[in-house]
Amino acid sequence: MVQRSQSHSLTQGQLDAISIIERVNSVLSLFGSLFIIVTFCFSKAFHKPINRLVFYATFGNMLTNVGTLMSRSHNSEPDSIGCQFQAFLIQMFMPADAFWILAMAINVYLTFYFKFDSRRLRRMEIPYFLICYGIPMVPALVYLFLKDSEGQRVYGNATLWCWVVPEWGLMRIATFYGPVWILILCTFFIYIRAGRTIYEKRRQLHDFSSSDPDPLSVNGDIMGTIKTTEVRITTEIRNEPDDLDSNSHRLRASDTPADGRSAQDAYTITISAETDPYNSNNPAPAPFEPAVQRRPVTTARRRMYEVNNAAWAYTKCALLFFTALLITWIPSSANRVYSFVHAKSSSPPLEFMSAFVLPLQGWWNAVIYVVTSWNACKSLREDWRLTRRPSITELVIGKHTEDSAGASTVRSQVRRASHLRSGVQLSDLRPGNKSSPKNSETESMTEFAHTRETSEDEGPRA
């Protein structure tokens, strides 16, 4: 049976151009999907909660691109296995991307209103997987066996590719575009409510921070209360209070205890405050309250700030995916509504727009995946660049001490360096890497710590 089609509204040149657009964009999406799968499987730096959902959605994107890559190859043979298989892939996996975007929005909702952490969110992944792929699979399977009274199949020539034919246009809306837009609206309302909560919490946090600034530091500078009060530091010999001159506020760091104790054991420090004698308006000096007593409040505020920032970062990522969802589905939905209202006709601009945006689901997901994991991508690129370098002889610079046999210990240091190179990745030795081994602390760091302690001890003597 020859099925009717809307392709007569387009010239053959336009149909060929549509096929080229579909295949080029499908290849881009396949490369993006492969990048997501490879990086997620081989690098733990990409294992963010939102990236896990993107990883699961990527499999659906790849199968969708298998269908779109076939383009119009089987449109002339609607009853063939190739046409039916292509239509099944598009019907099942193309709307699954909208389900995964809703799952991301649900995670935002659970994080803000039910305080879900990453462990509890991970438990939701199996239900998400079953729902996001299970619900679209039902009509996709049913359409393989459904026919009308004339024996015409549901799947056939749909202009862009094999899919639900125009004669079943109502089923397109009921089982494809309708559910997708319901998911989009649900996602939109979740983000509206979450956005209101985010705005209120960030405003409260800002007001709290501005009314009670951090007593420890602001922009990295040590802060304190500046008044006309003079703070003096006086040292005294421990257990010998009679030797302390109460009128003297000078430091006597050169005194040496008679019992041979170290300077840290022999001295104590007394901190006192005096009112400026030249200012008669000053009140009586209050006891000195160390700023460290307020550390628990500051730590709690900083922790709350970090939690809100993490939730906001997750929300921004999810909003990016939601934006890509709108870019994908608005032109294609307009095209299907036009074809449903204007029977036996199609709009060439809308057909071209649909052919362009629908195969790019995997590409948009990969772009957002890279943007939200930019630091992990830079680390991966640095690791790849270092592994391609030729072997370089390591020069160990340090103090050469002779062992009992009279040989220098440089060889042992070189052996340790070569063992470190073979057993530890170069990325683990970069500063700031949390996964670096504990023994990666160099002697220079230890020397710096001793130098810092010495400078602090010598400071009062100056």
BADREN-654139 format. One line per field, with one value per residue: residue number from 1; x, y, z of N, C-alpha, C in turn. Coordinates in steps of 0.05 Angstrom, whole numbers. Example, Ala and Ser with C-alpha at 12.3 -4.5 7.8 and 13.67 -1.06 7.14 Angstrom:
n <- 1  2
n_east <- 264  257
n_north <- -114  -45
n_up <- 156  142
ca_east <- 246  273
ca_north <- -90  -21
ca_up <- 156  143
c_east <- 264  258
c_north <- -66  1
c_up <- 156  157
***
This chain:
n <- 1  2  3  4  5  6  7  8  9  10  11  12  13  14  15  16  17  18  19  20  21  22  23  24  25  26  27  28  29  30  31  32  33  34  35  36  37  38  39  40  41  42  43  44  45  46  47  48  49  50  51  52  53  54  55  56  57  58  59  60  61  62  63  64  65  66  67  68  69  70  71  72  73  74  75  76  77  78  79  80  81  82  83  84  85  86  87  88  89  90  91  92  93  94  95  96  97  98  99  100  101  102  103  104  105  106  107  108  109  110  111  112  113  114  115  116  117  118  119  120  121  122  123  124  125  126  127  128  129  130  131  132  133  134  135  136  137  138  139  140  141  142  143  144  145  146  147  148  149  150  151  152  153  154  155  156  157  158  159  160  161  162  163  164  165  166  167  168  169  170  171  172  173  174  175  176  177  178  179  180  181  182  183  184  185  186  187  188  189  190  191  192  193  194  195  196  197  198  199  200  201  202  203  204  205  206  207  208  209  210  211  212  213  214  215  216  217  218  219  220  221  222  223  224  225  226  227  228  229  230  231  232  233  234  235  236  237  238  239  240  241  242  243  244  245  246  247  248  249  250  251  252  253  254  255  256  257  258  259  260  261  262  263  264  265  266  267  268  269  270  271  272  273  274  275  276  277  278  279  280  281  282  283  284  285  286  287  288  289  290  291  292  293  294  295  296  297  298  299  300  301  302  303  304  305  306  307  308  309  310  311  312  313  314  315  316  317  318  319  320  321  322  323  324  325  326  327  328  329  330  331  332  333  334  335  336  337  338  339  340  341  342  343  344  345  346  347  348  349  350  351  352  353  354  355  356  357  358  359  360  361  362  363  364  365  366  367  368  369  370  371  372  373  374  375  376  377  378  379  380  381  382  383  384  385  386  387  388  389  390  391  392  393  394  395  396  397  398  399  400  401  402  403  404  405  406  407  408  409  410  411  412  413  414  415  416  417  418  419  420  421  422  423  424  425  426  427  428  429  430  431  432  433  434  435  436  437  438  439  440  441  442  443  444  445  446  447  448  449  450  451  452  453  454  455  456  457  458  459  460  461  462
n_east <- 17  10  30  4  34  67  110  107  102  152  210  254  307  304  290  336  373  353  364  420  429  407  440  492  485  471  518  551  524  532  587  591  562  593  639  619  607  658  691  663  665  720  742  737  730  688  643  595  531  491  515  513  460  460  495  464  422  449  454  403  403  442  419  375  402  421  375  362  406  398  362  325  328  295  245  216  201  157  139  183  235  275  251  211  242  272  232  213  258  260  210  213  262  273  235  250  292  268  243  288  307  266  275  323  304  269  307  330  286  281  329  326  278  272  321  357  417  477  481  429  404  427  403  356  364  355  297  288  312  281  231  241  256  220  165  162  171  125  82  115  126  74  58  85  54  4  -50  -93  -161  -155  -109  -63  -1  21  72  111  124  145  163  212  237  226  168  111  57  24  -32  -43  -41  -64  -46  6  6  -18  14  66  85  49  57  111  109  78  115  154  126  118  171  184  151  172  223  209  187  232  268  248  254  310  325  304  333  386  383  372  418  456  439  448  503  521  503  529  590  647  688  738  766  765  762  811  843  864  819  796  767  770  787  800  835  890  928  971  1025  1054  1108  1125  1162  1147  1115  1144  1124  1141  1183  1164  1158  1110  1101  1127  1122  1151  1180  1216  1251  1302  1316  1338  1315  1333  1330  1339  1298  1261  1247  1193  1170  1186  1164  1105  1048  1017  959  936  893  889  861  862  899  894  844  788  736  730  702  707  756  738  740  785  763  776  776  771  731  685  687  656  605  619  640  593  562  593  591  536  534  566  535  488  510  528  479  456  491  481  428  434  460  420  382  406  403  348  338  363  328  281  298  303  251  212  213  203  155  121  123  96  46  30  28  -13  -57  -60  -76  -45  -4  57  106  162  205  196  202  257  279  263  290  340  345  326  361  403  403  439  486  477  472  524  554  536  550  606  614  595  630  681  730  745  751  795  834  836  854  905  929  929  963  1011  1022  1036  1085  1156  1202  1233  1293  1295  1317  1342  1345  1378  1402  1463  1482  1531  1533  1546  1582  1606  1583  1541  1475  1444  1431  1394  1354  1340  1321  1276  1247  1238  1207  1163  1145  1128  1088  1050  1002  1014  978  962  1000  994  984  930  900  856  859  912  967  986  1040  1060  1077  1128  1198  1209  1162  1159  1205  1189  1148  1177  1209  1170  1152  1199  1205  1160  1174  1218  1198  1177  1225  1248
n_north <- -24  44  98  160  224  282  299  317  371  391  402  357  372  401  360  328  364  366  314  315  354  328  283  304  334  291  261  297  298  244  242  278  249  203  226  242  191  165  200  201  148  138  176  200  252  273  256  283  296  314  302  248  236  258  223  175  192  198  149  141  186  170  125  150  183  143  129  180  186  151  178  193  144  98  116  107  55  37  -8  -38  -71  -36  15  10  -1  45  83  63  72  129  142  121  137  191  226  212  243  289  269  258  310  329  295  317  366  349  330  378  399  362  370  422  425  378  366  329  293  276  221  203  222  190  141  149  140  90  85  131  115  71  96  138  112  71  89  116  71  41  61  60  7  -13  12  -15  -59  -40  -26  7  4  -5  -32  -2  15  46  68  99  137  198  246  275  230  160  151  164  165  219  209  188  231  252  216  229  277  260  219  234  292  317  292  307  363  368  349  389  434  418  416  470  495  474  497  550  553  534  573  619  604  600  653  678  653  666  721  726  703  740  787  770  762  814  842  817  813  772  759  740  744  785  785  759  789  800  819  865  897  966  1013  1068  1040  1011  954  913  867  826  789  737  699  632  607  642  693  737  761  794  857  901  951  952  942  918  869  814  776  757  736  679  619  591  537  511  501  503  560  563  535  566  616  655  688  749  785  850  908  978  1041  1097  1150  1201  1211  1229  1214  1161  1099  1055  1004  943  873  834  799  742  732  680  655  663  630  581  602  630  588  556  592  597  544  539  577  552  506  527  552  506  481  521  521  470  478  518  488  451  486  502  455  453  498  482  442  469  496  453  431  469  490  440  424  465  455  405  418  454  419  387  420  443  401  353  386  422  463  489  521  507  452  448  471  435  389  406  417  372  326  344  335  304  331  383  367  348  395  427  393  395  449  454  420  441  448  395  379  410  388  336  346  366  320  286  315  313  259  250  271  262  218  247  261  263  312  314  359  374  368  337  281  239  169  111  81  118  134  177  199  213  177  143  179  190  140  137  178  159  114  140  165  123  100  138  182  239  280  275  300  353  418  428  384  340  285  272  235  224  225  260  309  354  362  415  440  425  450  502  506  501  546  585  579  592  645  667  659  691  739  772  784  824
n_up <- 0  -18  19  40  41  66  40  -12  -11  -9  -48  -85  -79  -31  4  1  23  75  92  93  133  178  184  191  239  272  273  301  351  365  373  416  454  460  482  532  555  556  587  635  651  658  691  755  768  740  764  784  817  780  732  731  718  667  643  643  610  563  535  514  480  443  418  396  358  325  298  274  243  202  172  114  90  89  78  32  35  74  102  113  152  167  166  204  249  254  264  313  347  347  368  419  446  435  463  514  532  552  597  629  638  670  713  732  750  790  826  841  869  910  936  956  987  1015  1034  1009  1003  964  967  978  933  895  903  877  825  799  799  767  718  703  696  659  612  610  606  555  523  520  484  439  429  422  375  336  323  313  269  221  198  144  141  145  173  234  237  188  128  147  127  149  169  181  218  259  216  178  177  226  259  306  344  345  374  422  444  440  430  465  518  524  528  573  611  604  624  677  694  688  727  773  774  778  830  859  845  869  923  924  915  961  1002  990  995  1049  1070  1051  1079  1131  1131  1121  1165  1207  1204  1187  1241  1238  1188  1130  1064  1066  1102  1168  1217  1267  1325  1322  1364  1410  1444  1474  1463  1496  1499  1545  1572  1617  1665  1674  1732  1764  1787  1816  1792  1753  1727  1740  1719  1671  1603  1564  1521  1544  1516  1515  1563  1598  1625  1688  1698  1652  1616  1554  1511  1500  1543  1585  1587  1593  1565  1573  1559  1557  1562  1554  1565  1522  1547  1530  1513  1540  1535  1529  1548  1605  1599  1569  1584  1546  1491  1458  1388  1370  1398  1372  1329  1320  1304  1258  1227  1221  1191  1145  1127  1115  1075  1036  1025  1004  959  931  920  889  845  824  809  769  729  717  697  650  619  615  584  536  524  512  466  432  427  416  360  332  354  338  283  280  299  260  215  233  236  185  141  98  81  90  124  96  123  177  175  161  207  247  229  240  296  326  321  352  407  438  428  451  505  514  508  551  592  588  600  653  678  674  701  712  659  643  677  657  605  617  640  595  562  590  591  538  533  522  558  613  646  714  758  820  869  926  993  997  1028  1056  1058  1100  1070  1040  994  955  972  931  891  915  923  870  855  888  865  813  826  847  801  770  801  815  789  747  752  804  833  828  857  903  889  913  914  918  943  1012  1021  985  1002  1002  1022  1020  1035  1088  1108  1099  1136  1185  1180  1182  1234  1262  1247  1271  1325  1329  1320  1365  1389  1360
ca_east <- 0  25  21  4  56  69  135  102  104  180  224  274  331  300  291  364  386  344  379  447  429  401  463  514  480  471  546  560  513  544  614  586  553  617  656  607  610  686  702  649  674  748  751  718  726  663  621  576  504  477  529  504  435  467  507  443  407  465  448  379  411  457  400  360  418  422  351  363  428  387  349  303  337  274  218  201  192  147  135  208  245  291  233  197  262  279  209  213  279  253  187  219  285  273  222  262  309  251  240  312  308  248  288  341  288  260  330  332  265  287  352  318  256  274  349  370  446  484  476  400  397  436  383  333  372  342  270  289  319  257  209  248  256  197  140  161  173  98  71  134  122  46  55  96  34  -22  -57  -120  -180  -145  -84  -40  14  24  98  114  138  138  178  239  246  204  157  82  48  5  -59  -45  -31  -73  -29  31  2  -26  34  94  89  33  72  135  102  70  140  166  112  124  198  183  139  191  244  198  186  259  281  238  268  338  327  299  355  410  380  375  447  470  433  461  532  527  498  548  613  665  707  765  779  749  780  837  857  856  804  791  753  788  779  822  844  917  932  999  1033  1076  1117  1135  1173  1126  1119  1160  1110  1154  1203  1151  1155  1083  1101  1141  1107  1169  1184  1243  1254  1329  1320  1340  1308  1356  1328  1346  1275  1260  1234  1164  1162  1195  1151  1077  1041  993  948  921  883  888  847  879  897  889  816  772  709  730  692  726  763  725  759  792  749  789  758  767  707  663  692  634  585  630  641  566  553  607  580  510  539  575  513  471  524  527  452  451  506  465  404  442  465  394  369  419  391  320  340  368  303  263  309  298  224  194  209  191  127  107  120  76  20  23  20  -39  -78  -61  -73  -33  15  78  120  191  222  193  214  286  285  259  312  365  347  319  384  424  399  464  506  472  479  553  564  530  567  633  614  592  653  704  755  752  761  823  852  838  871  932  939  934  986  1035  1028  1047  1113  1177  1213  1251  1308  1289  1340  1334  1363  1375  1427  1476  1495  1546  1526  1569  1600  1618  1568  1521  1447  1429  1420  1370  1332  1331  1305  1250  1233  1229  1186  1140  1135  1115  1065  1031  996  1024  957  959  1020  989  973  901  887  848  865  940  975  995  1068  1069  1087  1157  1214  1208  1139  1167  1224  1174  1134  1196  1217  1149  1152  1222  1200  1141  1187  1237  1184  1176  1251  1257
ca_north <- 0  69  116  188  237  311  306  329  400  398  393  337  385  407  335  320  382  358  290  323  367  308  265  320  339  266  254  315  288  219  248  288  227  186  241  240  164  159  215  193  121  136  197  205  281  280  242  300  285  320  288  220  235  262  198  156  202  196  124  147  204  155  109  169  190  120  132  204  183  136  199  185  121  78  128  96  28  40  -34  -52  -72  -12  37  5  1  74  96  54  86  157  144  113  150  220  240  204  265  307  256  262  338  331  283  337  386  336  330  405  402  345  382  447  423  353  364  305  295  261  192  198  226  167  120  154  136  67  93  149  100  55  113  154  95  52  101  119  45  29  67  53  -22  -17  22  -35  -79  -27  -19  17  -15  -10  -46  16  16  73  77  101  160  223  268  277  203  142  156  162  178  241  199  183  256  255  200  244  296  247  201  244  320  324  285  323  390  365  347  415  452  410  425  499  503  467  517  575  552  532  599  636  596  607  682  685  643  681  747  723  699  765  804  759  767  842  852  804  805  752  772  729  755  796  785  749  806  796  843  867  922  988  1034  1081  1022  1001  927  907  840  825  762  733  673  616  600  662  719  760  774  810  885  908  977  949  928  910  840  805  751  748  723  650  607  578  508  498  495  517  586  559  526  584  641  657  714  762  806  870  930  1002  1063  1119  1170  1228  1213  1227  1204  1132  1085  1036  982  918  850  826  775  732  727  652  645  665  613  563  616  635  562  549  609  590  519  545  590  532  488  543  555  481  477  540  511  448  490  531  467  440  506  501  433  461  517  466  427  488  501  429  423  491  489  415  424  483  441  384  431  464  397  376  439  444  374  348  407  426  488  483  531  491  426  451  477  410  372  416  417  347  308  356  332  294  353  403  356  347  422  435  375  406  475  450  404  453  443  368  377  420  368  314  355  367  293  276  328  304  231  249  281  241  214  268  254  280  322  318  379  373  366  311  270  215  147  98  70  140  140  198  190  223  155  134  198  186  116  143  195  142  98  157  170  99  92  159  198  266  298  274  316  381  430  430  359  326  257  268  218  239  227  279  333  354  372  444  448  422  471  526  506  507  574  602  578  607  674  676  660  713  765  789  793  846
ca_up <- 0  -19  40  33  55  62  27  -38  -8  -11  -72  -80  -69  -3  19  3  42  101  99  100  159  198  187  202  267  286  279  323  376  372  384  443  472  465  501  559  566  561  609  659  659  664  709  777  771  727  777  798  816  755  710  731  703  639  633  636  587  538  521  497  458  422  402  379  336  306  281  257  223  179  157  97  75  87  75  9  41  101  115  116  179  173  171  230  270  257  277  341  361  351  386  447  459  432  485  539  541  568  623  645  647  693  736  743  764  815  844  853  888  934  950  970  1005  1031  1043  999  996  940  971  975  905  880  906  859  797  787  791  744  694  695  687  635  588  610  597  525  510  517  457  417  423  412  347  318  316  309  242  219  184  117  143  145  198  247  229  159  118  162  114  159  173  187  245  258  192  183  181  254  270  333  361  349  396  447  456  436  436  488  542  526  538  602  626  604  642  705  700  690  753  795  774  788  859  870  841  891  948  922  918  989  1019  984  1006  1078  1075  1047  1101  1155  1128  1122  1192  1226  1188  1197  1258  1234  1164  1109  1040  1072  1120  1195  1225  1295  1332  1323  1382  1423  1465  1468  1471  1500  1505  1565  1577  1644  1669  1686  1760  1778  1783  1830  1775  1733  1733  1731  1704  1646  1582  1543  1519  1553  1503  1517  1589  1596  1651  1702  1699  1626  1599  1529  1513  1500  1569  1606  1586  1588  1552  1584  1542  1572  1547  1569  1551  1514  1568  1518  1505  1565  1529  1526  1571  1618  1581  1574  1582  1518  1483  1434  1365  1365  1411  1353  1306  1313  1289  1232  1213  1213  1170  1121  1117  1103  1050  1016  1018  986  934  917  910  867  822  812  796  744  709  708  680  624  605  609  561  512  519  498  439  416  423  407  331  323  362  319  258  281  302  234  198  243  230  156  131  71  74  109  122  92  144  202  170  164  235  261  221  251  326  339  324  368  435  450  426  472  531  516  512  579  608  588  614  682  688  660  716  707  632  643  690  638  583  627  642  568  551  604  583  512  533  524  585  621  669  737  773  848  881  955  1008  992  1052  1050  1075  1114  1050  1027  969  958  974  908  875  928  918  842  855  899  846  791  836  849  774  760  817  820  765  748  760  833  846  825  881  904  882  938  912  920  965  1035  1021  965  1015  998  1043  1019  1051  1116  1114  1100  1161  1205  1176  1191  1263  1272  1244  1291  1350  1329  1317  1389  1397  1345
c_east <- 18  13  23  25  55  94  132  104  133  192  244  300  328  301  320  379  378  359  407  448  425  426  487  509  479  499  557  550  526  572  611  578  577  636  645  612  639  696  688  659  703  759  730  713  699  639  605  548  489  489  521  479  441  479  485  427  423  460  423  386  425  438  382  376  423  398  353  385  418  371  325  309  314  246  202  192  182  143  160  217  260  273  220  217  269  256  207  234  272  230  194  240  286  259  234  280  293  246  264  315  289  260  309  326  277  283  334  311  271  311  343  298  256  303  362  400  451  478  446  391  405  417  359  340  358  313  270  294  295  235  216  249  232  172  141  162  145  86  89  130  94  44  68  75  7  -26  -86  -137  -171  -118  -59  -27  15  51  100  129  127  155  207  252  222  194  126  72  28  -24  -64  -35  -40  -56  -2  29  -2  -3  63  96  73  48  97  130  91  95  154  153  117  152  199  172  158  213  234  197  214  273  273  252  297  342  324  323  381  408  383  405  463  464  447  491  538  522  517  572  631  686  736  779  758  768  808  853  846  843  800  775  773  776  804  830  871  920  962  1003  1057  1083  1127  1145  1152  1135  1137  1147  1123  1173  1191  1148  1128  1081  1114  1125  1125  1173  1213  1248  1282  1335  1320  1333  1332  1354  1332  1322  1276  1245  1204  1154  1168  1179  1121  1071  1016  985  931  913  882  875  866  877  890  861  799  744  708  719  714  731  749  745  761  779  762  768  753  742  683  667  669  612  594  631  613  556  567  597  553  514  548  553  495  484  524  500  446  467  492  441  411  448  438  379  380  407  362  319  345  343  283  272  303  269  205  191  195  162  110  103  98  48  11  13  -7  -62  -82  -55  -61  -15  35  92  150  209  220  204  245  294  283  282  338  367  342  343  405  421  425  485  502  479  509  565  560  546  595  634  612  614  679  730  764  762  789  842  856  857  901  945  946  959  1012  1042  1040  1076  1132  1188  1234  1266  1303  1314  1331  1355  1358  1402  1438  1491  1508  1537  1551  1589  1614  1605  1547  1493  1431  1416  1395  1347  1322  1314  1277  1233  1222  1206  1160  1128  1119  1090  1044  1027  1006  1003  953  978  1015  978  943  886  881  855  895  947  987  1025  1078  1078  1117  1171  1213  1184  1145  1186  1209  1159  1153  1205  1196  1147  1175  1217  1180  1154  1206  1224  1184  1203  1260  1250
c_north <- 25  88  144  202  267  319  319  360  409  387  371  349  392  382  325  338  374  333  297  336  346  291  280  325  313  257  272  305  261  223  260  267  209  200  239  212  158  174  207  166  120  158  203  235  290  269  261  288  290  306  259  217  240  237  177  166  200  171  128  166  189  139  127  177  168  122  156  202  167  155  188  160  101  90  116  68  27  13  -49  -52  -47  11  34  8  30  88  88  69  115  160  138  131  180  235  233  226  284  295  260  291  342  317  301  358  374  334  357  409  386  357  406  442  398  347  338  311  277  231  186  203  203  144  124  147  112  73  112  133  84  73  127  137  76  64  105  92  34  36  59  24  -27  -9  2  -55  -67  -20  -8  -4  -22  -25  -28  18  45  85  77  126  185  246  268  250  185  146  153  178  200  231  192  208  261  239  213  263  281  231  211  273  328  317  301  350  389  364  375  434  444  419  455  507  496  488  544  575  550  559  619  630  603  636  690  677  659  710  747  720  724  785  796  765  796  853  840  794  785  765  762  742  765  800  777  765  801  822  842  893  944  1010  1048  1065  1010  973  922  878  839  796  761  704  657  607  619  689  742  774  792  838  894  934  975  932  920  879  834  778  740  734  693  638  591  548  495  492  512  543  583  551  547  609  637  685  724  784  824  893  955  1024  1085  1142  1198  1231  1208  1216  1174  1119  1067  1013  957  895  842  799  764  726  698  641  645  647  593  577  621  610  553  566  603  563  523  559  571  514  502  547  529  475  496  531  488  459  503  510  456  460  507  478  439  480  502  450  445  493  477  426  444  490  464  414  442  470  421  396  442  442  385  394  441  417  374  371  410  453  482  495  514  463  427  456  451  391  380  411  389  328  319  353  323  315  374  392  354  375  431  418  385  432  472  433  415  447  414  364  388  401  345  322  356  339  281  289  318  275  229  260  258  240  236  259  273  287  328  336  379  371  338  303  244  193  134  88  92  148  161  186  200  200  144  153  195  161  121  160  178  124  115  162  146  92  113  175  226  285  297  292  346  393  432  405  344  297  252  252  235  243  246  305  333  365  403  454  446  444  497  528  513  536  592  602  594  637  684  678  684  740  782  799  818  873
c_up <- 0  1  31  51  49  47  -1  -36  -10  -36  -65  -69  -39  14  22  23  71  110  107  127  182  204  200  232  284  292  301  350  385  384  412  463  479  485  529  571  573  585  636  669  668  682  730  781  758  741  795  797  791  731  709  715  673  627  626  612  561  522  503  474  436  405  385  355  316  287  263  237  199  161  140  80  70  84  52  13  70  116  120  145  186  180  199  253  276  272  307  358  367  370  415  459  455  454  512  550  559  595  641  654  670  717  749  760  791  835  857  874  914  949  966  992  1022  1039  1034  994  972  943  968  946  888  881  887  830  784  781  767  718  684  684  661  610  587  599  567  510  504  490  434  409  411  383  327  308  309  279  242  204  156  117  142  172  209  238  198  152  132  152  123  161  177  216  242  234  197  188  211  270  299  353  365  373  423  460  452  445  461  514  546  537  566  619  627  623  671  713  704  718  776  796  783  818  871  867  862  917  947  927  948  1007  1014  995  1037  1086  1072  1070  1126  1154  1131  1150  1213  1210  1202  1215  1253  1210  1145  1085  1047  1092  1149  1205  1256  1300  1336  1341  1393  1448  1457  1480  1473  1508  1523  1570  1606  1646  1684  1714  1775  1775  1796  1812  1754  1742  1722  1716  1677  1627  1559  1544  1527  1542  1506  1544  1585  1623  1662  1701  1672  1609  1574  1532  1513  1528  1590  1607  1582  1577  1565  1566  1558  1554  1565  1552  1544  1534  1556  1509  1530  1560  1527  1551  1583  1600  1589  1571  1553  1512  1457  1412  1360  1378  1392  1329  1300  1297  1261  1215  1203  1190  1143  1109  1104  1076  1028  1007  998  959  917  905  886  842  808  797  770  722  699  691  652  607  598  585  535  504  503  469  421  409  413  376  321  331  344  292  258  285  275  215  207  235  199  144  103  62  96  104  119  114  170  199  173  193  252  255  233  281  338  341  343  398  449  449  447  499  535  521  541  598  610  604  644  694  676  675  712  678  629  655  671  615  592  630  615  557  564  596  555  511  534  552  590  646  692  752  801  861  911  968  1005  1018  1045  1069  1086  1094  1035  1001  975  958  950  893  888  923  889  840  866  879  823  801  839  821  763  776  821  795  769  758  791  847  843  850  880  897  907  938  914  944  987  1034  999  976  1014  1022  1043  1036  1080  1125  1116  1127  1184  1204  1187  1222  1275  1269  1264  1318  1352  1327  1341  1397  1383  1358
***
